[in-house]
Amino acid sequence: MRAEQVQAFVEVTEHGSFAAAARQSGIKRSTLSAAVHALEDSLGVALFERSGNSLTLTAVGESVLPDCYRLLTSANRIKKHCHQHLQGVENQLCIARDDALPEQLWRQVMHDLKQQFPLTAVSVYLVPPQEHSQFILRQTVDIAFGLYTAEGVATHAANLAPVSMRLVASPQHPLSRLPSVNRDDLAQYTQVCLTHIQDDKLVSEALFSANYLGFTMFEVIRDAVINGTGWALLPHPLVKEALESDQLCSLNHDLALDSHYYRYVEGENLGVVATALLNKVARFLGNAQ
């Protein structure tokens, strides 16, 4: 019994006749017929009841059909695994990332990655970029992506692209009514800021106000600002949609805000899947500028 013979049996079953299966599959009718006969001979049973040009499954043919589907699935997976191995494709990829870029991007990137490399197991860990290096050093993850602020730069991280920052508040926030804001204005209100673990302590970054509310995720910060809890300094790609829909206002200011780099940290060996992921993220950043 060969996989090609089982495939022929399934094709004929699905299309109802050798002629229809031949038209749909592009395989000669005689080839399909010979394959099904060979399969029946090897199994010692008739899989079809033949009456003129009409075919119906026998009872045994009906009973083995589900296992034929399973066998073809297994055979296909074996071929793909071997093909991936020959291409140097990883069996598993562990990723750490922050949420400075829109979640829609990551959903699409993960979907595309699994379509391209369906047999690679992928794990994603959402964590602030200041903690990425330790995960790489411990070999917990293979590659990490994040927006590295000046306070949390990893010296061995590689730059992908600069990301501009925006001072934002809800349209109803008092700061949104000012024609321009300065440090003194910002200090009067709650800042919603990024928090991460450093030396077993929670540390908040980029503080303009002693009155702050810290979260470990940019998206949570954004949503708190939309809710009117306070103002924040956030990456433009993440708040672009909220600004365009008037859920957020970009504050006019006299502050010098540097762009921060979106970076990646990689382990010792960057494989085929990790490289494809890196290229997809870099392509988005290039188009977002």
Contacts in CASP RR format, 6 or more apart in sequence:
PFRMAT RR
TARGET T0000
AUTHOR 0000-0000-0000
METHOD contacts of the structure
MODEL  1
MRAEQVQAFVEVTEHGSFAAAARQSGIKRSTLSAAVHALEDSLGVALFER
SGNSLTLTAVGESVLPDCYRLLTSANRIKKHCHQHLQGVENQLCIARDDA
LPEQLWRQVMHDLKQQFPLTAVSVYLVPPQEHSQFILRQTVDIAFGLYTA
EGVATHAANLAPVSMRLVASPQHPLSRLPSVNRDDLAQYTQVCLTHIQDD
KLVSEALFSANYLGFTMFEVIRDAVINGTGWALLPHPLVKEALESDQLCS
LNHDLALDSHYYRYVEGENLGVVATALLNKVARFLGNAQ
1 39 0 8 1.000
1 42 0 8 1.000
1 43 0 8 1.000
2 38 0 8 1.000
2 39 0 8 1.000
3 71 0 8 1.000
3 72 0 8 1.000
3 75 0 8 1.000
4 35 0 8 1.000
5 35 0 8 1.000
5 36 0 8 1.000
5 38 0 8 1.000
5 39 0 8 1.000
5 42 0 8 1.000
6 39 0 8 1.000
6 68 0 8 1.000
6 71 0 8 1.000
6 72 0 8 1.000
7 35 0 8 1.000
7 72 0 8 1.000
8 21 0 8 1.000
8 27 0 8 1.000
8 31 0 8 1.000
8 32 0 8 1.000
8 35 0 8 1.000
8 36 0 8 1.000
8 39 0 8 1.000
9 35 0 8 1.000
9 36 0 8 1.000
9 39 0 8 1.000
9 47 0 8 1.000
9 68 0 8 1.000
10 65 0 8 1.000
10 68 0 8 1.000
10 69 0 8 1.000
10 72 0 8 1.000
11 21 0 8 1.000
11 24 0 8 1.000
11 25 0 8 1.000
11 27 0 8 1.000
11 32 0 8 1.000
12 18 0 8 1.000
12 21 0 8 1.000
12 32 0 8 1.000
12 36 0 8 1.000
12 48 0 8 1.000
12 55 0 8 1.000
13 57 0 8 1.000
13 65 0 8 1.000
14 21 0 8 1.000
15 21 0 8 1.000
15 23 0 8 1.000
15 24 0 8 1.000
16 55 0 8 1.000
17 53 0 8 1.000
17 54 0 8 1.000
17 55 0 8 1.000
18 29 0 8 1.000
18 32 0 8 1.000
18 33 0 8 1.000
18 36 0 8 1.000
18 55 0 8 1.000
19 29 0 8 1.000
19 53 0 8 1.000
21 27 0 8 1.000
21 29 0 8 1.000
21 32 0 8 1.000
22 28 0 8 1.000
22 29 0 8 1.000
22 32 0 8 1.000
25 32 0 8 1.000
36 47 0 8 1.000
36 48 0 8 1.000
39 47 0 8 1.000
40 46 0 8 1.000
40 47 0 8 1.000
43 64 0 8 1.000
45 58 0 8 1.000
45 60 0 8 1.000
45 61 0 8 1.000
46 58 0 8 1.000
46 60 0 8 1.000
47 57 0 8 1.000
47 58 0 8 1.000
47 60 0 8 1.000
47 61 0 8 1.000
47 64 0 8 1.000
48 55 0 8 1.000
48 56 0 8 1.000
48 57 0 8 1.000
48 58 0 8 1.000
48 61 0 8 1.000
49 55 0 8 1.000
49 56 0 8 1.000
49 57 0 8 1.000
49 58 0 8 1.000
57 65 0 8 1.000
77 119 0 8 1.000
80 118 0 8 1.000
80 119 0 8 1.000
81 119 0 8 1.000
84 91 0 8 1.000
84 117 0 8 1.000
84 119 0 8 1.000
84 120 0 8 1.000
87 272 0 8 1.000
88 271 0 8 1.000
88 272 0 8 1.000
89 117 0 8 1.000
89 119 0 8 1.000
89 120 0 8 1.000
89 271 0 8 1.000
89 272 0 8 1.000
89 273 0 8 1.000
90 120 0 8 1.000
90 142 0 8 1.000
90 271 0 8 1.000
90 272 0 8 1.000
90 273 0 8 1.000
90 274 0 8 1.000
91 119 0 8 1.000
91 120 0 8 1.000
91 121 0 8 1.000
92 120 0 8 1.000
92 121 0 8 1.000
92 122 0 8 1.000
92 123 0 8 1.000
93 120 0 8 1.000
93 121 0 8 1.000
93 122 0 8 1.000
93 123 0 8 1.000
93 142 0 8 1.000
93 143 0 8 1.000
93 273 0 8 1.000
93 274 0 8 1.000
93 277 0 8 1.000
94 122 0 8 1.000
94 123 0 8 1.000
94 125 0 8 1.000
94 140 0 8 1.000
94 141 0 8 1.000
94 142 0 8 1.000
95 122 0 8 1.000
95 123 0 8 1.000
95 124 0 8 1.000
95 125 0 8 1.000
95 141 0 8 1.000
95 142 0 8 1.000
95 143 0 8 1.000
95 144 0 8 1.000
95 145 0 8 1.000
95 277 0 8 1.000
96 124 0 8 1.000
96 125 0 8 1.000
96 126 0 8 1.000
96 127 0 8 1.000
96 131 0 8 1.000
96 132 0 8 1.000
96 135 0 8 1.000
96 136 0 8 1.000
96 140 0 8 1.000
96 141 0 8 1.000
96 143 0 8 1.000
96 144 0 8 1.000
96 145 0 8 1.000
97 106 0 8 1.000
97 124 0 8 1.000
97 125 0 8 1.000
97 126 0 8 1.000
97 127 0 8 1.000
97 144 0 8 1.000
97 145 0 8 1.000
97 146 0 8 1.000
98 126 0 8 1.000
98 127 0 8 1.000
98 128 0 8 1.000
98 129 0 8 1.000
98 145 0 8 1.000
98 146 0 8 1.000
98 147 0 8 1.000
98 217 0 8 1.000
98 218 0 8 1.000
99 126 0 8 1.000
99 217 0 8 1.000
99 218 0 8 1.000
99 219 0 8 1.000
99 238 0 8 1.000
100 129 0 8 1.000
100 146 0 8 1.000
100 147 0 8 1.000
100 163 0 8 1.000
100 218 0 8 1.000
100 235 0 8 1.000
100 237 0 8 1.000
100 238 0 8 1.000
100 262 0 8 1.000
101 235 0 8 1.000
101 237 0 8 1.000
101 238 0 8 1.000
101 262 0 8 1.000
101 281 0 8 1.000
101 284 0 8 1.000
101 285 0 8 1.000
102 237 0 8 1.000
102 238 0 8 1.000
102 240 0 8 1.000
102 241 0 8 1.000
103 219 0 8 1.000
105 281 0 8 1.000
105 284 0 8 1.000
106 124 0 8 1.000
109 277 0 8 1.000
109 280 0 8 1.000
109 281 0 8 1.000
109 284 0 8 1.000
110 122 0 8 1.000
110 124 0 8 1.000
112 280 0 8 1.000
113 120 0 8 1.000
113 122 0 8 1.000
113 273 0 8 1.000
113 276 0 8 1.000
113 277 0 8 1.000
113 280 0 8 1.000
114 120 0 8 1.000
114 122 0 8 1.000
116 276 0 8 1.000
117 272 0 8 1.000
117 273 0 8 1.000
117 276 0 8 1.000
120 273 0 8 1.000
122 273 0 8 1.000
125 135 0 8 1.000
125 140 0 8 1.000
125 141 0 8 1.000
126 217 0 8 1.000
127 135 0 8 1.000
127 216 0 8 1.000
128 194 0 8 1.000
128 195 0 8 1.000
128 196 0 8 1.000
128 197 0 8 1.000
128 216 0 8 1.000
128 217 0 8 1.000
129 144 0 8 1.000
129 145 0 8 1.000
129 146 0 8 1.000
129 147 0 8 1.000
129 148 0 8 1.000
129 152 0 8 1.000
129 154 0 8 1.000
129 263 0 8 1.000
130 148 0 8 1.000
130 151 0 8 1.000
130 152 0 8 1.000
130 196 0 8 1.000
130 197 0 8 1.000
130 198 0 8 1.000
130 205 0 8 1.000
131 196 0 8 1.000
131 197 0 8 1.000
132 141 0 8 1.000
132 144 0 8 1.000
132 146 0 8 1.000
132 154 0 8 1.000
132 157 0 8 1.000
132 265 0 8 1.000
133 144 0 8 1.000
133 154 0 8 1.000
133 156 0 8 1.000
133 157 0 8 1.000
133 265 0 8 1.000
135 141 0 8 1.000
135 144 0 8 1.000
136 143 0 8 1.000
136 144 0 8 1.000
136 265 0 8 1.000
136 266 0 8 1.000
136 267 0 8 1.000
139 267 0 8 1.000
142 266 0 8 1.000
142 267 0 8 1.000
142 270 0 8 1.000
142 271 0 8 1.000
142 274 0 8 1.000
143 264 0 8 1.000
143 265 0 8 1.000
143 266 0 8 1.000
143 267 0 8 1.000
143 270 0 8 1.000
143 274 0 8 1.000
143 277 0 8 1.000
143 278 0 8 1.000
144 264 0 8 1.000
144 265 0 8 1.000
144 266 0 8 1.000
145 160 0 8 1.000
145 262 0 8 1.000
145 263 0 8 1.000
145 264 0 8 1.000
145 281 0 8 1.000
146 262 0 8 1.000
146 263 0 8 1.000
146 264 0 8 1.000
147 163 0 8 1.000
147 218 0 8 1.000
147 235 0 8 1.000
147 260 0 8 1.000
147 261 0 8 1.000
147 262 0 8 1.000
147 263 0 8 1.000
148 154 0 8 1.000
148 157 0 8 1.000
148 260 0 8 1.000
148 261 0 8 1.000
148 262 0 8 1.000
148 263 0 8 1.000
149 194 0 8 1.000
149 205 0 8 1.000
149 206 0 8 1.000
149 260 0 8 1.000
150 258 0 8 1.000
150 260 0 8 1.000
151 205 0 8 1.000
151 206 0 8 1.000
152 205 0 8 1.000
154 263 0 8 1.000
154 265 0 8 1.000
156 265 0 8 1.000
157 263 0 8 1.000
157 264 0 8 1.000
157 265 0 8 1.000
158 263 0 8 1.000
158 264 0 8 1.000
158 265 0 8 1.000
158 266 0 8 1.000
159 261 0 8 1.000
159 262 0 8 1.000
159 263 0 8 1.000
160 261 0 8 1.000
160 262 0 8 1.000
160 263 0 8 1.000
160 264 0 8 1.000
160 281 0 8 1.000
160 282 0 8 1.000
160 285 0 8 1.000
161 261 0 8 1.000
161 262 0 8 1.000
161 282 0 8 1.000
161 285 0 8 1.000
161 286 0 8 1.000
161 288 0 8 1.000
161 289 0 8 1.000
162 259 0 8 1.000
162 260 0 8 1.000
162 261 0 8 1.000
162 262 0 8 1.000
163 235 0 8 1.000
163 236 0 8 1.000
163 237 0 8 1.000
163 259 0 8 1.000
163 260 0 8 1.000
163 261 0 8 1.000
163 262 0 8 1.000
163 285 0 8 1.000
164 235 0 8 1.000
164 236 0 8 1.000
164 257 0 8 1.000
164 259 0 8 1.000
165 233 0 8 1.000
165 234 0 8 1.000
165 235 0 8 1.000
165 236 0 8 1.000
165 257 0 8 1.000
165 258 0 8 1.000
165 259 0 8 1.000
165 260 0 8 1.000
166 233 0 8 1.000
166 234 0 8 1.000
166 235 0 8 1.000
166 236 0 8 1.000
166 239 0 8 1.000
166 243 0 8 1.000
166 250 0 8 1.000
167 181 0 8 1.000
167 186 0 8 1.000
167 231 0 8 1.000
167 232 0 8 1.000
167 233 0 8 1.000
167 250 0 8 1.000
167 251 0 8 1.000
167 253 0 8 1.000
167 255 0 8 1.000
167 257 0 8 1.000
168 222 0 8 1.000
168 225 0 8 1.000
168 231 0 8 1.000
168 232 0 8 1.000
168 233 0 8 1.000
168 234 0 8 1.000
168 239 0 8 1.000
168 242 0 8 1.000
168 243 0 8 1.000
168 248 0 8 1.000
168 249 0 8 1.000
168 250 0 8 1.000
168 251 0 8 1.000
169 175 0 8 1.000
169 176 0 8 1.000
169 225 0 8 1.000
169 228 0 8 1.000
169 230 0 8 1.000
169 231 0 8 1.000
169 232 0 8 1.000
169 248 0 8 1.000
169 249 0 8 1.000
169 251 0 8 1.000
170 176 0 8 1.000
170 225 0 8 1.000
170 226 0 8 1.000
170 227 0 8 1.000
170 228 0 8 1.000
170 230 0 8 1.000
170 247 0 8 1.000
170 248 0 8 1.000
170 249 0 8 1.000
171 246 0 8 1.000
171 247 0 8 1.000
171 248 0 8 1.000
171 249 0 8 1.000
172 228 0 8 1.000
173 189 0 8 1.000
173 228 0 8 1.000
173 230 0 8 1.000
173 231 0 8 1.000
173 249 0 8 1.000
174 189 0 8 1.000
175 181 0 8 1.000
175 185 0 8 1.000
175 186 0 8 1.000
175 189 0 8 1.000
175 231 0 8 1.000
175 251 0 8 1.000
176 249 0 8 1.000
176 251 0 8 1.000
178 185 0 8 1.000
178 251 0 8 1.000
178 252 0 8 1.000
179 252 0 8 1.000
180 252 0 8 1.000
180 253 0 8 1.000
180 254 0 8 1.000
181 251 0 8 1.000
181 252 0 8 1.000
181 253 0 8 1.000
181 254 0 8 1.000
182 253 0 8 1.000
182 254 0 8 1.000
182 255 0 8 1.000
183 208 0 8 1.000
183 255 0 8 1.000
186 208 0 8 1.000
186 209 0 8 1.000
186 231 0 8 1.000
187 208 0 8 1.000
187 209 0 8 1.000
187 210 0 8 1.000
187 211 0 8 1.000
188 209 0 8 1.000
189 209 0 8 1.000
189 211 0 8 1.000
189 230 0 8 1.000
189 231 0 8 1.000
190 209 0 8 1.000
190 211 0 8 1.000
190 212 0 8 1.000
190 213 0 8 1.000
190 229 0 8 1.000
190 230 0 8 1.000
190 231 0 8 1.000
191 207 0 8 1.000
191 208 0 8 1.000
191 209 0 8 1.000
191 211 0 8 1.000
191 212 0 8 1.000
191 213 0 8 1.000
191 230 0 8 1.000
191 231 0 8 1.000
191 232 0 8 1.000
191 233 0 8 1.000
192 212 0 8 1.000
192 213 0 8 1.000
192 214 0 8 1.000
192 215 0 8 1.000
192 221 0 8 1.000
192 224 0 8 1.000
192 225 0 8 1.000
192 229 0 8 1.000
192 230 0 8 1.000
192 231 0 8 1.000
192 232 0 8 1.000
193 204 0 8 1.000
193 205 0 8 1.000
193 206 0 8 1.000
193 207 0 8 1.000
193 212 0 8 1.000
193 213 0 8 1.000
193 214 0 8 1.000
193 215 0 8 1.000
193 221 0 8 1.000
193 232 0 8 1.000
193 233 0 8 1.000
194 204 0 8 1.000
194 205 0 8 1.000
194 206 0 8 1.000
194 214 0 8 1.000
194 215 0 8 1.000
194 216 0 8 1.000
194 218 0 8 1.000
194 221 0 8 1.000
195 202 0 8 1.000
195 203 0 8 1.000
195 204 0 8 1.000
195 205 0 8 1.000
195 214 0 8 1.000
195 215 0 8 1.000
195 216 0 8 1.000
196 202 0 8 1.000
196 203 0 8 1.000
196 205 0 8 1.000
196 216 0 8 1.000
197 203 0 8 1.000
204 212 0 8 1.000
204 214 0 8 1.000
206 233 0 8 1.000
208 233 0 8 1.000
213 224 0 8 1.000
213 229 0 8 1.000
213 230 0 8 1.000
214 221 0 8 1.000
215 221 0 8 1.000
215 224 0 8 1.000
218 234 0 8 1.000
218 235 0 8 1.000
218 238 0 8 1.000
219 238 0 8 1.000
221 232 0 8 1.000
221 234 0 8 1.000
222 232 0 8 1.000
222 234 0 8 1.000
222 238 0 8 1.000
222 239 0 8 1.000
222 242 0 8 1.000
222 248 0 8 1.000
224 230 0 8 1.000
224 232 0 8 1.000
225 231 0 8 1.000
225 232 0 8 1.000
225 234 0 8 1.000
225 248 0 8 1.000
226 242 0 8 1.000
226 247 0 8 1.000
226 248 0 8 1.000
231 251 0 8 1.000
233 257 0 8 1.000
235 260 0 8 1.000
237 288 0 8 1.000
239 248 0 8 1.000
242 248 0 8 1.000
243 249 0 8 1.000
243 250 0 8 1.000
262 281 0 8 1.000
262 285 0 8 1.000
264 278 0 8 1.000
264 281 0 8 1.000
266 274 0 8 1.000
270 278 0 8 1.000
END
